[in-house]
């Protein structure tokens, strides 16, 4: 009897593991679409009118892109321990996950493909680490130019998303799928 119960528990476990694999693959695609769209907008903005103008573009476009891609079953967005947009503040699970990503990166692990998942009865959640790249320090680094600083404090008086070095955890993509 005990063996039978263990077998049932095991197969339930592997069904769940398979479900998580499928959902994780979907989440990766969604996160990639968000990342690519944001990066394209950022690069085009900087190229055509410089970083100060690109701040205004991110201010309007970043939330718009996220909400446009959140029309279906997936809610997609970004979060961080130190945030610029107050609308990106992390909840409890996101805070714990970000802290763990940060500790792992500080311990020497590569942030590439650093992910976390959470499956409950009615939703699936996914996070993926976003490392700081050389391009990012223009607006998130320790030494910002005066015009960049001025524009940021105009749009984000409580901005906490500066002081980052290349390679550090900047934040994470955070996605939720509602399950039936
Ligand atoms: C031109 C300035 C600029 C550059 C360059 C830039 N960002 Fe941002 N970043 C912003 C602005 C403005 C916001 C707030 C936009 C919003 O509402 O999500 C932001 C928000 C974020 C957020 C969401 C969390 C938060 O703090 O609100 C993350 C994550 C992020 N940036 C990562 C990056 C990464 C990674 C790079 C480099 C690939 C980068 N940024 C480059 C201006 C910039």
py3Dmol code that shows the C-alpha trace and the ligand (Angstrom):
import py3Dmol

protein = """\
ATOM      1  CA  UNK A   1       0.000   0.000   0.000  1.00  0.00           C
ATOM      2  CA  UNK A   2       2.754   2.372   0.936  1.00  0.00           C
ATOM      3  CA  UNK A   3       4.564   1.665  -2.322  1.00  0.00           C
ATOM      4  CA  UNK A   4       1.395   2.267  -4.296  1.00  0.00           C
ATOM      5  CA  UNK A   5       0.896   5.649  -2.631  1.00  0.00           C
ATOM      6  CA  UNK A   6       4.474   6.589  -3.377  1.00  0.00           C
ATOM      7  CA  UNK A   7       4.016   5.661  -7.015  1.00  0.00           C
ATOM      8  CA  UNK A   8       0.906   7.849  -7.279  1.00  0.00           C
ATOM      9  CA  UNK A   9       2.716  10.748  -5.618  1.00  0.00           C
ATOM     10  CA  UNK A  10       5.659  10.297  -7.960  1.00  0.00           C
ATOM     11  CA  UNK A  11       3.579  10.329 -11.108  1.00  0.00           C
ATOM     12  CA  UNK A  12       1.663  13.406  -9.911  1.00  0.00           C
ATOM     13  CA  UNK A  13       5.067  14.998  -9.387  1.00  0.00           C
ATOM     14  CA  UNK A  14       6.235  14.214 -12.883  1.00  0.00           C
ATOM     15  CA  UNK A  15       2.975  15.493 -14.437  1.00  0.00           C
ATOM     16  CA  UNK A  16       3.577  18.744 -12.600  1.00  0.00           C
ATOM     17  CA  UNK A  17       7.199  18.855 -13.709  1.00  0.00           C
ATOM     18  CA  UNK A  18       6.135  18.384 -17.336  1.00  0.00           C
ATOM     19  CA  UNK A  19       3.563  21.176 -16.980  1.00  0.00           C
ATOM     20  CA  UNK A  20       6.206  23.487 -15.543  1.00  0.00           C
ATOM     21  CA  UNK A  21       8.513  22.691 -18.490  1.00  0.00           C
ATOM     22  CA  UNK A  22       5.831  23.634 -21.017  1.00  0.00           C
ATOM     23  CA  UNK A  23       4.905  26.830 -19.167  1.00  0.00           C
ATOM     24  CA  UNK A  24       8.566  27.773 -18.729  1.00  0.00           C
ATOM     25  CA  UNK A  25       9.182  27.441 -22.462  1.00  0.00           C
ATOM     26  CA  UNK A  26       6.193  29.718 -23.140  1.00  0.00           C
ATOM     27  CA  UNK A  27       7.394  32.217 -20.539  1.00  0.00           C
ATOM     28  CA  UNK A  28      10.874  32.350 -22.093  1.00  0.00           C
ATOM     29  CA  UNK A  29       9.333  33.320 -25.435  1.00  0.00           C
ATOM     30  CA  UNK A  30       7.194  36.004 -23.838  1.00  0.00           C
ATOM     31  CA  UNK A  31      10.155  37.428 -21.894  1.00  0.00           C
ATOM     32  CA  UNK A  32      12.282  37.406 -25.024  1.00  0.00           C
ATOM     33  CA  UNK A  33       9.616  39.296 -26.985  1.00  0.00           C
ATOM     34  CA  UNK A  34       9.424  41.944 -24.254  1.00  0.00           C
ATOM     35  CA  UNK A  35      13.214  42.225 -23.997  1.00  0.00           C
ATOM     36  CA  UNK A  36      13.686  42.539 -27.760  1.00  0.00           C
ATOM     37  CA  UNK A  37      10.977  45.150 -28.134  1.00  0.00           C
ATOM     38  CA  UNK A  38      12.371  47.256 -25.276  1.00  0.00           C
ATOM     39  CA  UNK A  39      15.933  46.956 -26.546  1.00  0.00           C
ATOM     40  CA  UNK A  40      14.932  47.962 -30.073  1.00  0.00           C
ATOM     41  CA  UNK A  41      13.116  51.057 -28.806  1.00  0.00           C
ATOM     42  CA  UNK A  42      16.009  51.984 -26.512  1.00  0.00           C
ATOM     43  CA  UNK A  43      18.692  51.598 -29.186  1.00  0.00           C
ATOM     44  CA  UNK A  44      16.699  53.470 -31.829  1.00  0.00           C
ATOM     45  CA  UNK A  45      15.946  56.264 -29.353  1.00  0.00           C
ATOM     46  CA  UNK A  46      19.587  56.698 -28.349  1.00  0.00           C
ATOM     47  CA  UNK A  47      20.773  56.529 -31.946  1.00  0.00           C
ATOM     48  CA  UNK A  48      18.308  59.061 -33.305  1.00  0.00           C
ATOM     49  CA  UNK A  49      18.232  61.603 -30.501  1.00  0.00           C
ATOM     50  CA  UNK A  50      20.702  60.715 -27.714  1.00  0.00           C
ATOM     51  CA  UNK A  51      20.309  59.378 -24.173  1.00  0.00           C
ATOM     52  CA  UNK A  52      18.444  62.377 -22.675  1.00  0.00           C
ATOM     53  CA  UNK A  53      15.658  62.142 -25.234  1.00  0.00           C
ATOM     54  CA  UNK A  54      15.706  58.337 -24.921  1.00  0.00           C
ATOM     55  CA  UNK A  55      14.802  58.687 -21.226  1.00  0.00           C
ATOM     56  CA  UNK A  56      11.542  60.378 -22.234  1.00  0.00           C
ATOM     57  CA  UNK A  57      10.986  57.652 -24.801  1.00  0.00           C
ATOM     58  CA  UNK A  58      11.499  54.871 -22.207  1.00  0.00           C
ATOM     59  CA  UNK A  59       9.239  56.756 -19.804  1.00  0.00           C
ATOM     60  CA  UNK A  60       6.349  56.491 -22.263  1.00  0.00           C
ATOM     61  CA  UNK A  61       7.240  53.409 -24.303  1.00  0.00           C
ATOM     62  CA  UNK A  62       8.429  50.911 -21.655  1.00  0.00           C
ATOM     63  CA  UNK A  63       5.072  50.728 -19.815  1.00  0.00           C
ATOM     64  CA  UNK A  64       3.187  50.873 -23.155  1.00  0.00           C
ATOM     65  CA  UNK A  65       5.151  47.947 -24.624  1.00  0.00           C
ATOM     66  CA  UNK A  66       4.582  45.860 -21.474  1.00  0.00           C
ATOM     67  CA  UNK A  67       0.843  46.525 -21.425  1.00  0.00           C
ATOM     68  CA  UNK A  68       0.532  45.875 -25.169  1.00  0.00           C
ATOM     69  CA  UNK A  69       2.223  42.477 -24.710  1.00  0.00           C
ATOM     70  CA  UNK A  70      -0.001  41.721 -21.689  1.00  0.00           C
ATOM     71  CA  UNK A  71      -3.245  41.536 -23.676  1.00  0.00           C
ATOM     72  CA  UNK A  72      -3.513  37.726 -23.670  1.00  0.00           C
ATOM     73  CA  UNK A  73      -3.183  35.206 -20.811  1.00  0.00           C
ATOM     74  CA  UNK A  74       0.254  36.485 -19.895  1.00  0.00           C
ATOM     75  CA  UNK A  75       1.051  39.531 -17.803  1.00  0.00           C
ATOM     76  CA  UNK A  76       4.584  40.655 -18.624  1.00  0.00           C
ATOM     77  CA  UNK A  77       6.746  43.285 -16.994  1.00  0.00           C
ATOM     78  CA  UNK A  78       9.984  44.122 -15.235  1.00  0.00           C
ATOM     79  CA  UNK A  79      10.906  44.572 -11.622  1.00  0.00           C
ATOM     80  CA  UNK A  80      14.014  45.231  -9.506  1.00  0.00           C
ATOM     81  CA  UNK A  81      15.207  45.680  -5.938  1.00  0.00           C
ATOM     82  CA  UNK A  82      16.124  49.292  -6.761  1.00  0.00           C
ATOM     83  CA  UNK A  83      13.463  50.763  -9.025  1.00  0.00           C
ATOM     84  CA  UNK A  84      13.037  53.782 -11.228  1.00  0.00           C
ATOM     85  CA  UNK A  85       9.325  53.470 -12.070  1.00  0.00           C
ATOM     86  CA  UNK A  86       7.294  52.999  -8.842  1.00  0.00           C
ATOM     87  CA  UNK A  87       4.894  50.856 -10.909  1.00  0.00           C
ATOM     88  CA  UNK A  88       7.635  48.205 -11.188  1.00  0.00           C
ATOM     89  CA  UNK A  89       7.908  47.580  -7.420  1.00  0.00           C
ATOM     90  CA  UNK A  90       8.408  43.883  -6.542  1.00  0.00           C
ATOM     91  CA  UNK A  91       5.968  41.844  -4.450  1.00  0.00           C
ATOM     92  CA  UNK A  92       7.100  39.307  -1.850  1.00  0.00           C
ATOM     93  CA  UNK A  93       7.997  36.435  -4.208  1.00  0.00           C
ATOM     94  CA  UNK A  94       9.715  38.843  -6.608  1.00  0.00           C
ATOM     95  CA  UNK A  95      11.743  40.408  -3.773  1.00  0.00           C
ATOM     96  CA  UNK A  96      12.908  36.992  -2.539  1.00  0.00           C
ATOM     97  CA  UNK A  97      13.768  35.858  -6.063  1.00  0.00           C
ATOM     98  CA  UNK A  98      15.669  39.070  -6.867  1.00  0.00           C
ATOM     99  CA  UNK A  99      17.652  38.715  -3.630  1.00  0.00           C
ATOM    100  CA  UNK A 100      18.557  35.158  -4.508  1.00  0.00           C
ATOM    101  CA  UNK A 101      19.571  36.109  -8.105  1.00  0.00           C
ATOM    102  CA  UNK A 102      21.698  38.936  -6.701  1.00  0.00           C
ATOM    103  CA  UNK A 103      23.446  36.646  -4.196  1.00  0.00           C
ATOM    104  CA  UNK A 104      24.107  33.990  -6.857  1.00  0.00           C
ATOM    105  CA  UNK A 105      25.623  36.547  -9.267  1.00  0.00           C
ATOM    106  CA  UNK A 106      27.765  37.991  -6.462  1.00  0.00           C
ATOM    107  CA  UNK A 107      28.948  34.442  -5.740  1.00  0.00           C
ATOM    108  CA  UNK A 108      30.181  34.187  -9.327  1.00  0.00           C
ATOM    109  CA  UNK A 109      27.320  32.460 -11.166  1.00  0.00           C
ATOM    110  CA  UNK A 110      26.548  33.674 -14.694  1.00  0.00           C
ATOM    111  CA  UNK A 111      23.260  35.638 -14.932  1.00  0.00           C
ATOM    112  CA  UNK A 112      22.561  34.160 -18.366  1.00  0.00           C
ATOM    113  CA  UNK A 113      19.465  31.942 -18.098  1.00  0.00           C
ATOM    114  CA  UNK A 114      19.095  32.574 -14.377  1.00  0.00           C
ATOM    115  CA  UNK A 115      15.398  31.834 -13.875  1.00  0.00           C
ATOM    116  CA  UNK A 116      12.788  31.056 -11.238  1.00  0.00           C
ATOM    117  CA  UNK A 117       9.307  29.547 -11.505  1.00  0.00           C
ATOM    118  CA  UNK A 118       6.324  29.189  -9.187  1.00  0.00           C
ATOM    119  CA  UNK A 119       3.275  27.060  -9.931  1.00  0.00           C
ATOM    120  CA  UNK A 120       0.115  27.347  -7.866  1.00  0.00           C
ATOM    121  CA  UNK A 121      -3.473  26.194  -8.478  1.00  0.00           C
ATOM    122  CA  UNK A 122      -4.499  29.187 -10.532  1.00  0.00           C
ATOM    123  CA  UNK A 123      -1.316  30.768 -11.810  1.00  0.00           C
ATOM    124  CA  UNK A 124       2.188  30.183 -13.074  1.00  0.00           C
ATOM    125  CA  UNK A 125       4.903  32.720 -12.410  1.00  0.00           C
ATOM    126  CA  UNK A 126       8.296  33.124 -14.052  1.00  0.00           C
ATOM    127  CA  UNK A 127      11.255  35.433 -13.529  1.00  0.00           C
ATOM    128  CA  UNK A 128      14.465  35.867 -15.495  1.00  0.00           C
ATOM    129  CA  UNK A 129      17.502  37.879 -14.383  1.00  0.00           C
ATOM    130  CA  UNK A 130      18.466  41.038 -16.301  1.00  0.00           C
ATOM    131  CA  UNK A 131      22.189  41.797 -15.988  1.00  0.00           C
ATOM    132  CA  UNK A 132      23.627  45.325 -16.345  1.00  0.00           C
ATOM    133  CA  UNK A 133      25.318  45.768 -19.723  1.00  0.00           C
ATOM    134  CA  UNK A 134      27.691  48.569 -20.814  1.00  0.00           C
ATOM    135  CA  UNK A 135      24.810  50.383 -22.592  1.00  0.00           C
ATOM    136  CA  UNK A 136      22.744  50.430 -19.405  1.00  0.00           C
ATOM    137  CA  UNK A 137      25.159  52.453 -17.269  1.00  0.00           C
ATOM    138  CA  UNK A 138      24.392  55.588 -19.344  1.00  0.00           C
ATOM    139  CA  UNK A 139      21.136  55.779 -17.381  1.00  0.00           C
ATOM    140  CA  UNK A 140      21.641  53.307 -14.498  1.00  0.00           C
ATOM    141  CA  UNK A 141      25.353  53.705 -13.690  1.00  0.00           C
ATOM    142  CA  UNK A 142      27.232  55.405 -10.877  1.00  0.00           C
ATOM    143  CA  UNK A 143      28.475  58.315 -12.976  1.00  0.00           C
ATOM    144  CA  UNK A 144      25.699  59.927 -14.967  1.00  0.00           C
ATOM    145  CA  UNK A 145      26.154  63.066 -17.071  1.00  0.00           C
ATOM    146  CA  UNK A 146      24.468  66.198 -15.713  1.00  0.00           C
ATOM    147  CA  UNK A 147      21.772  66.328 -18.452  1.00  0.00           C
ATOM    148  CA  UNK A 148      20.902  62.640 -17.872  1.00  0.00           C
ATOM    149  CA  UNK A 149      20.729  63.206 -14.108  1.00  0.00           C
ATOM    150  CA  UNK A 150      18.527  66.271 -14.551  1.00  0.00           C
ATOM    151  CA  UNK A 151      16.084  64.546 -16.909  1.00  0.00           C
ATOM    152  CA  UNK A 152      15.849  61.500 -14.636  1.00  0.00           C
ATOM    153  CA  UNK A 153      15.094  63.534 -11.531  1.00  0.00           C
ATOM    154  CA  UNK A 154      12.460  65.485 -13.463  1.00  0.00           C
ATOM    155  CA  UNK A 155      10.606  62.331 -14.507  1.00  0.00           C
ATOM    156  CA  UNK A 156      11.501  60.116 -11.504  1.00  0.00           C
ATOM    157  CA  UNK A 157      11.967  62.180  -8.334  1.00  0.00           C
ATOM    158  CA  UNK A 158      12.342  58.984  -6.256  1.00  0.00           C
ATOM    159  CA  UNK A 159      14.638  57.186  -8.723  1.00  0.00           C
ATOM    160  CA  UNK A 160      16.638  54.444  -6.990  1.00  0.00           C
ATOM    161  CA  UNK A 161      17.853  52.695 -10.153  1.00  0.00           C
ATOM    162  CA  UNK A 162      21.346  54.195 -10.410  1.00  0.00           C
ATOM    163  CA  UNK A 163      24.786  53.170  -9.161  1.00  0.00           C
ATOM    164  CA  UNK A 164      24.898  49.864 -11.079  1.00  0.00           C
ATOM    165  CA  UNK A 165      28.123  48.381 -12.458  1.00  0.00           C
ATOM    166  CA  UNK A 166      28.394  46.205 -15.568  1.00  0.00           C
ATOM    167  CA  UNK A 167      27.736  42.549 -14.693  1.00  0.00           C
ATOM    168  CA  UNK A 168      25.577  43.299 -11.644  1.00  0.00           C
ATOM    169  CA  UNK A 169      21.917  42.315 -11.450  1.00  0.00           C
ATOM    170  CA  UNK A 170      19.855  45.236 -12.754  1.00  0.00           C
ATOM    171  CA  UNK A 171      16.452  43.572 -12.337  1.00  0.00           C
ATOM    172  CA  UNK A 172      14.312  40.830 -13.805  1.00  0.00           C
ATOM    173  CA  UNK A 173      11.580  40.109 -16.260  1.00  0.00           C
ATOM    174  CA  UNK A 174       8.513  39.006 -14.331  1.00  0.00           C
ATOM    175  CA  UNK A 175       5.634  37.143 -15.925  1.00  0.00           C
ATOM    176  CA  UNK A 176       2.392  35.603 -14.748  1.00  0.00           C
ATOM    177  CA  UNK A 177       0.047  33.292 -16.601  1.00  0.00           C
ATOM    178  CA  UNK A 178      -3.449  32.812 -15.257  1.00  0.00           C
ATOM    179  CA  UNK A 179      -4.429  29.124 -15.331  1.00  0.00           C
ATOM    180  CA  UNK A 180      -8.009  27.884 -15.626  1.00  0.00           C
TER     181      UNK A 180
END
"""
ligand_1 = """\
43
LIG
C 18.195 56.157 -22.007
C 18.213 55.781 -20.608
C 18.151 54.325 -20.252
C 19.024 53.333 -20.634
C 20.233 53.451 -21.543
C 18.571 52.139 -19.977
N 17.474 52.375 -19.214
Fe 16.521 51.061 -17.991
N 15.140 52.436 -17.552
C 15.115 53.730 -18.051
C 13.857 54.349 -17.687
C 13.429 55.766 -18.042
C 13.127 53.386 -16.967
C 11.719 53.474 -16.404
C 10.798 52.941 -17.504
C 9.629 52.186 -17.017
O 8.622 52.801 -16.735
O 9.711 50.942 -16.964
C 13.965 52.205 -16.896
C 13.594 51.035 -16.248
C 14.322 49.878 -16.248
C 13.918 48.646 -15.577
C 12.631 48.396 -14.811
C 12.784 48.508 -13.332
C 12.778 49.924 -12.823
O 13.829 50.350 -12.336
O 11.731 50.607 -12.923
C 14.899 47.730 -15.827
C 14.939 46.293 -15.338
C 15.873 48.381 -16.659
N 15.520 49.686 -16.885
C 16.995 47.754 -17.171
C 17.836 48.323 -18.101
C 18.896 47.592 -18.761
C 19.230 46.123 -18.533
C 19.496 48.473 -19.619
C 20.616 48.184 -20.606
C 20.370 47.152 -21.597
C 18.824 49.758 -19.469
N 17.821 49.626 -18.541
C 19.182 50.906 -20.134
C 16.117 54.365 -18.758
C 17.171 53.702 -19.355
"""
view = py3Dmol.view(width=600, height=400)
view.addModel(protein, "pdb")
view.setStyle({"model": 0}, {"cartoon": {"style": "trace"}})
view.addModel(ligand_1, "xyz")
view.setStyle({"model": 1}, {"stick": {}})
view.zoomTo()
view.show()
